[in-house]
């Protein structure tokens, strides 16, 4: 009962964020066609941090005015379709709402279609402006591509597994896609919180810091949602095994070998540690601690399947260290060393955590929900 209550509270909080954010996102782009619109987000943001940070030099409002105006049609598809999709997906994750399976399927198709349209709008915009005209430059540009591609994989995979009646896998993939969509409203919340907490900051800094933390928090949220639903869905103690301890050793050795190189390259590139790096690394360490704690607790409780899955998620956190160095070196080819580092900071944890989650989700394709547990409705 307690877990069920906390699940309801978490869903209600997420739904409230979606209901508040979606109209702001939709109106934000429509205002490019009608400048007399009220400017809902700008009013909220400026009310919290002041006009200078929200609307002045260094803000998205100021720096991206020309790029947004030139690509307003693409942004219109992205924000309008994406905003409505977020609302639909929030409703779809309500267990009570899903009881009407026919409605769930119809809205699911609509939500998937809108999410695809929104991501196509994102791809078009990113291709049109390139990294040099993206707010915060290459680092945020790389993360936006990662988010759009991850969302695309999640919604397409989620829809395909629903058609194949792989319900456990379907729910986990849709949770992953929804978590990535939620980065839009959560980033705006971080704008407000960091803008208030960090004196003398600009949106350039709060945007990168928010992106650095969400690189961990978004996939971690998908992992938690996936685990919560898996606890109800899993009916069979026999599932396909996950990679064994040899992989653990290999990833651990790689992390220990590359961490000194990562630190050395950072000290050679930057004069001291900035708040963006601290925010991103602290979030990664907190996530690692949470995953390892859950793995140990599940193992102690004799929940072998949960312990094995949390072991994979813990391993994915450890793998983010060598991944960060490798991505930094790869991004260094087209961008400056500093830009490449922040690009790696904003993408490496998301990449490895997503790979770990998709590995766990792929194993769930063997999990079947008994027909007796499903509502009696016509098939798709």
C-alpha positions in Angstrom: 0.0 0.0 0.0 2.8 2.4 0.9 4.6 1.8 -2.5 1.3 2.3 -4.3 0.8 5.6 -2.5 4.2 6.9 -3.3 3.7 5.9 -7.0 0.5 7.9 -7.1 2.3 10.9 -5.5 5.1 10.7 -8.1 2.7 10.4 -11.0 0.6 13.4 -9.7 3.7 15.5 -9.4 4.8 14.6 -12.9 1.3 15.2 -14.3 1.2 18.6 -12.6 4.5 19.6 -14.2 3.2 18.5 -17.6 -0.1 20.4 -17.3 1.7 23.6 -16.3 4.5 23.3 -18.8 2.6 22.2 -22.0 0.6 25.4 -22.5 3.8 27.5 -22.0 5.7 25.4 -24.6 2.9 25.6 -27.1 2.3 29.4 -26.6 6.1 30.1 -26.7 6.3 29.2 -30.4 2.9 30.5 -31.4 4.1 33.9 -30.2 6.7 33.9 -33.0 3.7 34.3 -35.3 1.8 36.6 -33.0 4.1 38.9 -31.0 1.1 40.2 -29.0 0.7 36.9 -27.2 1.1 37.1 -23.4 4.5 35.3 -23.2 3.6 32.8 -20.4 7.0 31.3 -19.9 8.9 34.6 -20.1 6.6 36.1 -17.4 7.1 33.2 -15.1 10.9 33.0 -15.6 11.4 36.8 -15.3 9.2 36.9 -12.2 11.5 34.4 -10.5 15.0 35.5 -11.6 14.5 39.0 -12.9 14.3 40.5 -16.4 18.0 40.8 -16.9 18.7 37.0 -16.6 15.4 35.9 -18.2 15.3 38.3 -21.2 18.7 40.1 -21.3 22.1 39.3 -22.8 23.0 35.7 -22.4 19.4 34.5 -22.3 17.7 32.3 -24.9 15.2 35.0 -25.5 18.0 37.4 -26.5 20.5 35.1 -28.1 18.1 32.9 -30.1 15.7 35.5 -31.4 16.9 35.4 -35.0 17.3 31.6 -35.2 13.8 31.0 -33.7 12.2 33.6 -36.1 13.9 32.0 -39.1 12.8 28.5 -38.2 9.5 29.2 -36.5 7.6 26.6 -38.6 9.9 23.8 -37.6 9.7 25.0 -33.9 5.9 25.2 -34.2 5.7 21.4 -35.1 8.2 20.6 -32.4 6.7 22.5 -29.5 3.0 22.1 -30.3 3.2 18.3 -31.0 5.7 17.8 -28.2 3.6 19.7 -25.7 0.4 17.7 -26.5 2.4 14.5 -26.5 3.7 15.2 -23.0 0.1 15.7 -21.7 -1.1 12.4 -23.3 1.8 10.4 -22.0 1.3 11.7 -18.5 -2.3 10.4 -18.6 -1.2 7.1 -20.1 1.0 6.3 -17.1 -2.0 6.4 -14.7 -3.0 2.8 -13.8 -6.6 3.9 -13.4 -6.6 5.7 -16.8 -5.2 2.5 -18.5 -8.1 0.4 -17.3 -10.0 1.4 -20.4 -7.7 -0.4 -22.8 -9.4 0.8 -25.9 -8.9 4.4 -24.9 -5.4 3.7 -23.9 -4.6 2.3 -27.3 -6.2 5.1 -29.2 -4.5 7.8 -27.2 -1.3 5.8 -27.4 -1.3 6.0 -31.2 -2.1 9.7 -31.0 0.7 10.3 -28.5 3.3 8.3 -30.5 2.3 10.2 -33.7 2.7 13.5 -32.0 6.0 12.6 -30.4 7.3 11.5 -33.8 6.2 14.8 -35.4 7.8 16.7 -32.5 11.1 14.9 -33.0 11.1 15.4 -36.7 10.6 19.1 -36.0 13.6 18.9 -33.6 15.7 17.2 -36.3 14.8 19.8 -38.9 15.6 22.7 -36.5 19.0 21.2 -35.5 20.0 20.6 -39.1 18.9 24.1 -40.1 20.8 26.0 -37.3 23.8 23.7 -36.7 26.0 23.8 -33.6 27.2 27.3 -34.1 23.7 28.8 -33.9 22.4 26.6 -31.1 22.0 28.2 -27.7 25.1 27.2 -25.7 26.8 25.9 -28.8 28.1 22.4 -29.6 27.6 20.9 -26.1 23.8 21.6 -26.0 23.5 20.8 -29.7 25.0 17.3 -29.1 22.6 16.7 -26.1 19.6 17.8 -28.1 20.5 15.3 -30.8 20.9 12.6 -28.2 17.5 13.4 -26.6 15.7 13.5 -30.0 17.2 10.2 -31.1 16.6 8.5 -27.7 12.9 9.7 -27.8 12.5 8.4 -31.3 13.9 4.9 -30.3 11.7 4.8 -27.2 8.4 5.6 -29.0 9.0 3.4 -32.0 10.2 0.5 -29.9 7.3 1.1 -27.4 4.7 1.0 -30.2 6.3 -2.1 -31.9 6.4 -4.1 -28.6 2.8 -3.2 -27.9 1.8 -4.7 -31.2 3.7 -7.8 -30.3 2.0 -8.0 -26.9 5.4 -7.6 -25.1 3.7 -5.5 -22.5 6.5 -5.4 -19.9 9.0 -4.3 -22.6 6.4 -1.8 -24.0 5.9 -0.1 -20.7 9.6 0.3 -20.0 10.3 1.7 -23.5 7.5 4.2 -23.2 8.7 5.2 -19.7 12.1 5.8 -21.3 10.6 8.0 -24.1 8.5 9.9 -21.6 11.5 10.5 -19.3 13.4 12.1 -22.2 10.4 14.3 -23.1 10.2 15.4 -19.5 13.7 17.0 -19.8 12.0 20.0 -21.4 9.9 21.0 -18.4 12.5 19.9 -15.9 15.2 22.0 -17.6 12.9 25.0 -17.2 12.5 24.2 -13.5 16.3 24.1 -13.2 16.5 27.5 -14.9 14.4 28.9 -12.1 16.1 27.1 -9.2 19.7 27.7 -10.3 18.9 31.2 -11.3 17.7 32.0 -7.8 20.5 30.0 -6.0 23.5 31.1 -8.1 24.2 34.8 -7.8 25.5 36.5 -10.8 24.7 33.7 -13.2 23.3 33.8 -16.7 21.0 31.4 -18.6 24.1 30.2 -20.5 25.4 28.7 -17.3 22.1 27.5 -15.9 21.3 25.8 -19.2 24.5 23.9 -19.3 24.3 23.0 -15.7 20.7 21.8 -16.1 21.7 19.7 -19.1 24.6 18.2 -17.2 22.3 17.1 -14.3 19.6 15.8 -16.6 22.0 13.7 -18.5 21.9 11.5 -15.4 18.4 12.3 -14.0 16.4 11.6 -17.1 17.6 8.0 -17.8 17.6 7.4 -14.0 14.0 8.4 -13.8 13.2 6.0 -16.7 15.0 3.3 -14.8 13.0 3.9 -11.6 9.7 4.0 -13.5 10.7 0.8 -15.4 11.6 -1.0 -12.2 8.3 0.1 -10.5 6.2 -1.3 -13.4 8.4 -4.4 -13.7 7.6 -5.3 -10.1 3.9 -5.6 -11.1 4.4 -7.1 -14.5 6.9 -9.8 -13.9 5.1 -13.1 -13.3 7.8 -15.7 -14.2 11.0 -16.2 -12.2 12.8 -17.4 -15.3 14.1 -14.6 -17.5 17.0 -14.4 -19.8 20.3 -13.9 -18.0 22.2 -10.6 -18.2 26.0 -10.4 -18.8 28.1 -11.9 -16.1 30.9 -10.8 -13.8 33.6 -10.7 -16.5 31.9 -7.7 -18.0 31.9 -6.1 -14.5 35.6 -6.5 -14.2 36.3 -5.2 -17.7 34.2 -2.0 -17.2 35.7 -1.5 -13.7 39.2 -1.7 -15.0 38.4 0.6 -17.9 37.0 3.2 -15.5 40.0 3.0 -13.2 42.4 3.3 -16.1 40.6 6.3 -17.8 39.7 8.3 -14.7 43.2 9.7 -14.1 43.5 10.5 -17.8 40.1 12.3 -17.7 41.2 14.3 -14.6 44.6 15.1 -16.2 43.1 16.3 -19.4 40.5 18.4 -17.5 43.2 20.2 -15.4 45.2 20.9 -18.6 42.2 22.4 -20.3 40.5 24.5 -17.6 41.7 26.8 -14.8 39.9 25.3 -11.8 36.6 23.5 -11.5 33.4 25.3 -12.6 29.9 24.9 -11.3 28.6 23.2 -14.3 31.2 20.3 -14.0 30.5 20.1 -10.3 26.7 19.8 -10.8 27.1 17.2 -13.5 29.6 15.0 -11.6 27.8 15.2 -8.3 24.6 14.1 -10.0 26.4 11.1 -11.5 28.0 10.1 -8.2 24.6 10.4 -6.4 23.0 8.2 -9.1 25.8 5.7 -8.8 25.3 5.5 -5.1 21.5 5.1 -5.5 22.0 2.3 -8.1 24.6 0.4 -6.0 22.4 0.8 -2.8 19.4 -0.6 -4.6 21.4 -3.5 -6.0 22.7 -4.4 -2.5 19.2 -4.1 -0.9 17.7 -6.3 -3.6 20.4 -8.9 -3.2 20.0 -8.9 0.6 16.2 -9.3 0.2 16.8 -12.3 -2.1 15.3 -10.6 -5.1 17.6 -12.0 -7.6 16.1 -10.5 -10.8 16.0 -7.0 -9.3 19.5 -7.3 -7.9 20.8 -8.4 -11.4 19.1 -5.5 -13.1 20.4 -2.9 -10.6 23.8 -4.4 -11.1 23.6 -3.6 -14.8 22.5 -0.1 -14.0 25.3 0.4 -11.6 27.7 -0.9 -14.2 26.3 1.6 -16.7 27.2 4.4 -14.3 30.7 3.2 -14.0 31.0 2.9 -17.7 30.2 6.6 -18.1 33.7 7.4 -17.0 35.5 5.8 -20.0 32.6 6.8 -22.2 33.1 10.5 -21.2 36.8 10.4 -22.1 36.1 8.6 -25.5 33.4 11.1 -26.4 35.5 14.0 -25.3 38.2 12.8 -27.7 35.7 12.2 -30.5 34.0 15.6 -30.1 37.5 17.3 -30.0 37.8 16.7 -33.8 35.0 19.1 -34.9 34.9 21.4 -31.8 37.3 23.1 -29.4 38.6 21.1 -26.5 36.4 23.0 -24.0 33.3 22.6 -26.1 34.1 18.9 -26.6 34.3 18.4 -22.8 31.0 19.9 -22.0 29.5 17.9 -24.9 30.8 14.7 -23.3 29.5 15.8 -19.9 26.1 16.3 -21.3 25.9 13.1 -23.2 28.1 10.3 -21.8 26.0 9.4 -18.7 22.8 9.4 -20.8 24.4 7.1 -23.4 25.7 4.5 -21.0 22.6 4.6 -18.8 20.4 4.2 -21.8 22.4 1.3 -23.1 22.1 -0.4 -19.7 18.3 0.2 -19.5 17.8 -1.1 -23.1 19.8 -4.2 -22.2 17.5 -4.8 -19.2 14.4 -4.0 -21.3 15.5 -6.4 -24.1 15.6 -9.2 -21.5 12.0 -8.5 -20.6 10.8 -9.5 -24.0 10.3 -13.0 -22.5 8.0 -11.7 -19.8 4.3 -12.4 -20.5 1.4 -10.7 -18.7 -1.3 -13.4 -18.1 -4.4 -12.9 -20.1 -6.4 -13.0 -16.9 -4.7 -9.8 -15.8 -5.6 -7.9 -18.9 -9.0 -6.1 -19.6 -11.4 -7.9 -21.9 -11.4 -5.8 -25.0 -11.0 -6.3 -28.7 -7.4 -6.8 -29.9 -5.5 -4.1 -31.7 
